[in-house]
Amino acid sequence: MYTIKNTVTYEQIINKSRFICYLFPVKDVSEANEILANIRKKHYDANHNCYGYIIGTNPPTAKSSDDGEPSQTAGVPIFEVLKKNNLTNVIAIVTRYFGGVKLGAGGLIRAYGSSVSEALKLAEIVKIEKKVIMEIIADYAHVNSVQRILENHIIDRIFSDKVNLKAEIPENEFERIKRELTEVSKGAVETKVLGTKDSV
């Protein structure tokens, strides 16, 4: 899965109608709804503010809206462009100011879909990596070796009678790192999985 790193605005005129596409990276549905409310407020005089979003993975939360356009001519093509590009944690909003010329169902589908496709060409697209959040408890005798194995994955250190480390490890490196920690400490290092997260 991928997401976008930056907010993008793209505008095009099709048969006198003005289409403005906004792409925003989002963390959750409430952030997507807040952004949508702001765009609706900004373009209160627009004929339509159609949108589609995909948020999260396994399973993702997805929603689209035609906002008064004929059924499935706006929200669905917006959503389909996001889906086809394997994107998540993104909302695409396309604002339309009607120019007096009707586009027909096919024309609307192409206009809304192309607005998002063209906007995506301006976005910085980044891969989402699944990370394992891991707690590691080590004796001071092993701490240097443990820190060397964990390299730049450590996000927290607590020093008491033992050293308690928290690390975020890419899922594809997790088994190797866990094995190396066991080998270097001859089984003395305790490890515990605290959960997983999506990260860019």
Secondary structure, 3 states (H helix, E strand, C coil): CEEECCCEEEEEEECCEEEEEEEEECCCHHHHHHHHHHHHHHCCCCCEEEEEEEECCCCCEEEEECCCCCCCCCHHHHHHHHHHCCECCEEEEEEEECCCCCCHHHHHHHHHHHHHHHHHCCCCEEECEEEEEEEEEECHHHHHHHHHHHHHHEEEEEECCCEEEEEEEEHHHHHHHHHHHHHHHCCCCEEEEEEEEEEC
